Amino acid sequence: MSSTSAAPSVFEIPTLVTDRLILRAWRRADLDPYAAMNADPLARVYQGGPIDAAKSFEIVVALMGMWTLDGHGMWALELRSTGEFVGRAGLYIDLGWPGVEVAWTVRRDLWNQGLATEAGAAAITWGWEHLDVSHLFSVITPGNLASRRVAEKLGFHVQAENADVGPWRGQVLYRLDRPDGA
Ligand SMILES: CC(C)(COP(=O)(O)OP(=O)(O)OC[C@H]1O[C@@H](n2cnc3c(N)ncnc32)[C@H](O)[C@@H]1OP(=O)(O)O)[C@@H](O)C(=O)NCCC(=O)NCCS
């Protein structure tokens, strides 16, 4: 059988290891813990509210597909000490986005331990090494102070305070410029 397309059909998702996390390709075993995170109204308060397992599954398939489509995407986060799935982070792009976004979500019982910042830093380093972009972005709802703090700790600065990005109105658009030589 011959192929009619020259485009690659598979992209090998890289694995990154940080002090406490493994950023890796999604697995079917991640679906239940990811759906549980997405059922949490507090965790989803700035992302349109809770969603069900079927929608979570669609998101995981889309996030995996993004790697093949764009050559970057969101990793599943695994806690090295326990092997548990604890969130997602990576390099995301959607319709109407200003560019590649660095995005992060961590399981609620592990908040405020620096895990989102640790994952975001690894994603950024990988992004500068592998993507031909001069800026990375983060799109954050103004009241999401924890996420804004993560962006600031990672060196992002505010490009626009009241930005409409894709379907999201009134967002804070953060920008990170490629460091010299990176
Ligand atoms: C945003 C999120 C990923 C942060 O994850 P995390 O692992 O707790 O992040 P970190 O521990 O690396 O950093 C959190 C920082 O926010 C600070 N913070 C937390 N809540 C805060 C609040 N209400 N006001 C101000 N700062 C706050 C923490 O003190 C910490 O800063 P510090 O290190 O200077 O003390 C997590 O809250 C989350 O998953 N939220 C739900 C999903 C979400 O909103 N994702 C982002 C979409 S843009």
The ligand as an SDF file (V2000), in Angstrom:
LIG
                    3D

 48 50  0  0  0  0  0  0  0  0999 V2000
   -2.8210   27.9320   38.0940 C   0  0  0  0  0  0  0  0  0  0  0  0
   -2.2450   26.6110   38.5930 C   0  0  0  0  0  0  0  0  0  0  0  0
   -1.8180   25.7510   37.4100 C   0  0  0  0  0  0  0  0  0  0  0  0
   -1.0240   26.9020   39.4690 C   0  0  0  0  0  0  0  0  0  0  0  0
   -0.4110   25.6560   39.8010 O   0  0  0  0  0  0  0  0  0  0  0  0
    0.5890   25.5410   41.0340 P   0  0  0  0  0  0  0  0  0  0  0  0
    1.3390   24.2770   40.8580 O   0  0  0  0  0  0  0  0  0  0  0  0
   -0.1390   25.7540   42.2920 O   0  0  0  0  0  0  0  0  0  0  0  0
    1.5380   26.8010   40.7380 O   0  0  0  0  0  0  0  0  0  0  0  0
    2.8820   27.1970   41.5200 P   0  0  0  0  0  0  0  0  0  0  0  0
    2.8960   26.5160   42.8450 O   0  0  0  0  0  0  0  0  0  0  0  0
    4.0030   26.9600   40.5830 O   0  0  0  0  0  0  0  0  0  0  0  0
    2.7120   28.7610   41.7170 O   0  0  0  0  0  0  0  0  0  0  0  0
    1.5160   29.2950   42.2480 C   0  0  0  0  0  0  0  0  0  0  0  0
    1.7860   30.7030   42.7440 C   0  0  0  0  0  0  0  0  0  0  0  0
    0.5550   31.4140   42.8670 O   0  0  0  0  0  0  0  0  0  0  0  0
    0.4350   31.9300   44.1760 C   0  0  0  0  0  0  0  0  0  0  0  0
   -0.9660   31.9910   44.4730 N   0  0  0  0  0  0  0  0  0  0  0  0
   -1.8230   30.9750   44.6610 C   0  0  0  0  0  0  0  0  0  0  0  0
   -3.0520   31.4400   44.8850 N   0  0  0  0  0  0  0  0  0  0  0  0
   -2.9700   32.7900   44.8480 C   0  0  0  0  0  0  0  0  0  0  0  0
   -3.9060   33.8280   45.0210 C   0  0  0  0  0  0  0  0  0  0  0  0
   -5.2020   33.5970   45.2700 N   0  0  0  0  0  0  0  0  0  0  0  0
   -3.4690   35.1040   44.9100 N   0  0  0  0  0  0  0  0  0  0  0  0
   -2.1740   35.3770   44.6540 C   0  0  0  0  0  0  0  0  0  0  0  0
   -1.2280   34.4210   44.4720 N   0  0  0  0  0  0  0  0  0  0  0  0
   -1.6410   33.1480   44.5850 C   0  0  0  0  0  0  0  0  0  0  0  0
    1.2180   30.9610   45.0150 C   0  0  0  0  0  0  0  0  0  0  0  0
    1.5600   31.5210   46.2660 O   0  0  0  0  0  0  0  0  0  0  0  0
    2.4160   30.7270   44.1210 C   0  0  0  0  0  0  0  0  0  0  0  0
    3.3020   31.8330   44.1370 O   0  0  0  0  0  0  0  0  0  0  0  0
    4.6730   31.8270   45.0200 P   0  0  0  0  0  0  0  0  0  0  0  0
    5.5000   30.6670   44.5300 O   0  0  0  0  0  0  0  0  0  0  0  0
    5.2820   33.1550   44.7420 O   0  0  0  0  0  0  0  0  0  0  0  0
    4.2420   31.6370   46.4480 O   0  0  0  0  0  0  0  0  0  0  0  0
   -3.2910   25.8370   39.4650 C   0  0  0  0  0  0  0  0  0  0  0  0
   -3.8330   26.7200   40.3970 O   0  0  0  0  0  0  0  0  0  0  0  0
   -4.3930   25.2410   38.6240 C   0  0  0  0  0  0  0  0  0  0  0  0
   -4.2660   24.1490   38.0960 O   0  0  0  0  0  0  0  0  0  0  0  0
   -5.5100   25.9770   38.4770 N   0  0  0  0  0  0  0  0  0  0  0  0
   -6.6440   25.4840   37.7100 C   0  0  0  0  0  0  0  0  0  0  0  0
   -6.3430   25.4500   36.2330 C   0  0  0  0  0  0  0  0  0  0  0  0
   -5.9180   26.8090   35.7210 C   0  0  0  0  0  0  0  0  0  0  0  0
   -6.4750   27.8280   36.0830 O   0  0  0  0  0  0  0  0  0  0  0  0
   -4.9120   26.7840   34.8290 N   0  0  0  0  0  0  0  0  0  0  0  0
   -4.3950   27.9810   34.2450 C   0  0  0  0  0  0  0  0  0  0  0  0
   -5.2680   28.4700   33.1460 C   0  0  0  0  0  0  0  0  0  0  0  0
   -4.6340   30.0030   32.4900 S   0  0  0  0  0  0  0  0  0  0  0  0
  1  2  1  0
  2  3  1  0
  2  4  1  0
  2 36  1  0
  4  5  1  0
  5  6  1  0
  6  7  2  0
  6  8  1  0
  6  9  1  0
  9 10  1  0
 10 11  2  0
 10 12  1  0
 10 13  1  0
 13 14  1  0
 14 15  1  0
 15 16  1  0
 15 30  1  0
 16 17  1  0
 17 18  1  0
 17 28  1  0
 18 19  1  0
 18 27  1  0
 19 20  2  0
 20 21  1  0
 21 22  1  0
 21 27  2  0
 22 23  1  0
 22 24  2  0
 24 25  1  0
 25 26  2  0
 26 27  1  0
 28 29  1  0
 28 30  1  0
 30 31  1  0
 31 32  1  0
 32 33  2  0
 32 34  1  0
 32 35  1  0
 36 37  1  0
 36 38  1  0
 38 39  2  0
 38 40  1  0
 40 41  1  0
 41 42  1  0
 42 43  1  0
 43 44  2  0
 43 45  1  0
 45 46  1  0
 46 47  1  0
 47 48  1  0
M  END
$$$$
